[in-house]
Amino acid sequence: MAQRWAQSFYMSRVWRQQRQHALNRDRFSCADCGGRAEEVHHIVELTPQNITDYSVALALDNLVCLCHDCHTKRHAGAGDVLEGFVFDEDGHVVPRRGVVG
């Protein structure tokens, strides 16, 4: 579920169009496992500060198509972030518990 600050963006016509372009570009294939992609993930994390920046929010080169399982894994820390870090429940990068930094 999208964060409250991003809900109107994800409901917008322009996002839905870019999402469809990304899915078509990748032929509905998951970039991680090759399965059927259902979701479009921002490589550079979308934040309240950059949600209006086209190069982050809408540029096709910042979007990757993923199946639900691979998208969940990326947000659980198994994809975009450096080793020892994970995405928290709000989508922020934080140190993995038990990792001394």
Backbone torsions as a table, in degrees:
resi	resn	phi	psi	omega
1	MET	NA	134.6	-179.4
2	ALA	-67.5	148.7	174.5
3	GLN	-63.7	153.2	-178.3
4	ARG	-53.7	-42.4	-177.9
5	TRP	-67.1	-16.9	-178.1
6	ALA	-106.6	-4.7	-173.9
7	GLN	-59.8	-44.3	-178.8
8	SER	-67.2	-34.0	176.3
9	PHE	-61.2	-49.5	-177.4
10	TYR	-68.7	-17.2	176.0
11	MET	-92.9	-6.9	-175.3
12	SER	-71.8	153.2	178.4
13	ARG	-63.0	-42.0	-177.5
14	VAL	-64.1	-40.5	176.6
15	TRP	-64.9	-45.5	-178.7
16	ARG	-60.2	-37.1	178.4
17	GLN	-68.1	-45.6	179.7
18	GLN	-64.9	-39.2	177.2
19	ARG	-58.6	-46.1	179.7
20	GLN	-64.8	-39.5	176.4
21	HIS	-59.7	-43.5	180.0
22	ALA	-64.0	-45.1	179.1
23	LEU	-62.3	-42.4	177.9
24	ASN	-64.7	-44.0	179.8
25	ARG	-55.2	-43.0	-176.0
26	ASP	-93.6	9.0	178.6
27	ARG	52.7	38.2	177.5
28	PHE	56.7	31.6	179.2
29	SER	-106.3	134.6	177.5
30	CYS	-68.8	128.6	-179.8
31	ALA	-66.2	-23.6	-176.4
32	ASP	-92.6	-43.1	-174.4
33	CYS	-118.7	-10.5	-179.2
34	GLY	84.6	-2.5	177.8
35	GLY	-71.9	-172.2	-178.6
36	ARG	-76.4	119.4	178.6
37	ALA	-77.8	134.8	178.0
38	GLU	-123.5	-14.7	-172.5
39	GLU	-130.3	153.0	178.4
40	VAL	-119.5	124.3	-172.6
41	HIS	-108.7	138.6	173.9
42	HIS	-81.8	121.6	178.4
43	ILE	-65.7	-52.3	170.9
44	VAL	-85.9	120.8	-174.7
45	GLU	-52.6	134.1	175.3
46	LEU	-78.1	130.1	-179.4
47	THR	-131.1	167.1	175.6
48	PRO	-59.6	-27.6	-178.2
49	GLN	-78.0	-28.9	-175.1
50	ASN	-114.2	5.4	-176.1
51	ILE	-63.1	-22.4	177.9
52	THR	-97.4	2.4	177.5
53	ASP	-87.8	109.7	-177.3
54	TYR	-53.1	-40.9	-175.3
55	SER	-65.5	-19.0	177.1
56	VAL	-102.3	-50.5	-171.3
57	ALA	-75.4	-34.3	-170.2
58	LEU	-127.9	-12.6	-177.3
59	ALA	-66.3	131.1	-177.7
60	LEU	-60.1	-29.9	-180.0
61	ASP	-74.7	-4.7	173.6
62	ASN	-105.8	8.3	-178.7
63	LEU	-117.4	136.6	177.0
64	VAL	-131.3	137.9	-178.9
65	CYS	-89.7	135.2	-177.0
66	LEU	-139.8	153.0	169.0
67	CYS	-75.8	168.5	-177.4
68	HIS	-60.0	-44.0	-177.6
69	ASP	-63.5	-44.6	179.7
70	CYS	-68.2	-35.4	176.5
71	HIS	-63.3	-43.1	177.6
72	THR	-62.1	-41.5	178.9
73	LYS	-63.3	-41.4	178.5
74	ARG	-61.0	-41.3	-179.3
75	HIS	-77.6	-12.2	175.0
76	ALA	-90.5	0.2	176.4
77	GLY	102.1	10.1	-177.3
78	ALA	-100.9	19.2	-175.5
79	GLY	-140.7	-82.3	-167.5
80	ASP	-78.5	-19.0	-169.9
81	VAL	-103.5	160.7	-179.5
82	LEU	-66.5	154.9	177.6
83	GLU	-56.0	137.7	-179.1
84	GLY	93.2	-2.4	178.9
85	PHE	-126.6	154.7	178.5
86	VAL	-140.9	167.9	170.3
87	PHE	-86.9	133.5	174.5
88	ASP	-82.5	-178.4	-176.6
89	GLU	-64.7	-16.2	177.1
90	ASP	-96.9	3.5	178.4
91	GLY	84.4	12.9	178.9
92	HIS	-94.2	147.1	177.1
93	VAL	-79.9	125.0	-179.1
94	VAL	-137.5	157.7	176.6
95	PRO	-61.9	140.2	175.4
96	ARG	-65.8	137.9	178.6
97	ARG	-58.4	140.5	179.7
98	GLY	86.4	-5.7	178.6
99	VAL	-92.6	123.7	178.2
100	VAL	-88.6	128.4	-176.5
101	GLY	-120.2	NA	NA
